């Protein structure tokens, strides 16, 4: 009996750590817009590493959602990100912008590509309802993809959305440091 309880505790702890997420940044822009970015999920598509995160921009009560994808591998500015849901529906996201930055890696300069894809609340709800079984992203003339037996990416995106909404609704970054001190 004790072994079973210990085993269940270790499995639940492992599961919680696998899906542990946080807020990477929460910024208030000079025009009053608020930008909140959740932590990223590292995935490998055919041996190439990508980082995916969800971003929420809120301005005067209007919310806009964005998927952020980063990689050392080239990301096409006019490319697409495709998500295949568990109900076989396909969501297509055209790339809005790609920025290329140079960072030092092992003492050598390396280009890092950051891309932005707008995603609607309805599409986020579909991901939450059905889950994701396949992702495909263009990288020039070809594409890279990954299939999941379990809904790892869909759960990650859904949890990120919930975390961002909770942060937006429960934490007012406009507070003064001296409030209620």
Rosetta blueprint (number, residue, H / E / L):
1 X L
2 X H
3 X H
4 X H
5 X H
6 X H
7 X H
8 X H
9 X H
10 X H
11 X H
12 X H
13 X H
14 X H
15 X H
16 X H
17 X H
18 X H
19 X L
20 X L
21 X L
22 X L
23 X E
24 X E
25 X E
26 X E
27 X E
28 X E
29 X L
30 X L
31 X L
32 X L
33 X L
34 X E
35 X E
36 X E
37 X E
38 X E
39 X L
40 X L
41 X E
42 X E
43 X E
44 X E
45 X E
46 X L
47 X L
48 X E
49 X E
50 X E
51 X E
52 X E
53 X E
54 X E
55 X E
56 X E
57 X E
58 X E
59 X E
60 X L
61 X L
62 X E
63 X E
64 X E
65 X E
66 X E
67 X E
68 X E
69 X E
70 X E
71 X E
72 X L
73 X L
74 X L
75 X L
76 X L
77 X L
78 X L
79 X L
80 X E
81 X E
82 X E
83 X E
84 X E
85 X E
86 X L
87 X L
88 X L
89 X L
90 X E
91 X E
92 X E
93 X E
94 X E
95 X E
96 X E
97 X E
98 X E
99 X E
100 X E
101 X E
102 X E
103 X E
104 X E
105 X E
106 X L
107 X L
108 X E
109 X E
110 X E
111 X E
112 X E
113 X E
114 X E
115 X E
116 X E
117 X E
118 X E
119 X E
120 X L
121 X H
122 X H
123 X H
124 X H
125 X H
126 X H
127 X H
128 X H
129 X H
130 X H
131 X L
132 X E
133 X E
134 X E
135 X E
136 X E
137 X E
138 X E
139 X L
140 X L
141 X L
142 X L
143 X E
144 X E
145 X E
146 X E
147 X E
148 X L
149 X L
150 X L
151 X L
152 X H
153 X H
154 X H
155 X H
156 X H
157 X H
158 X H
159 X H
160 X H
161 X H
162 X H
163 X H
164 X H
165 X H
166 X H
167 X H
168 X H
169 X H
170 X H
171 X L
172 X L
173 X L
174 X L
175 X L
176 X L
177 X L
178 X L
179 X L
180 X L
181 X L
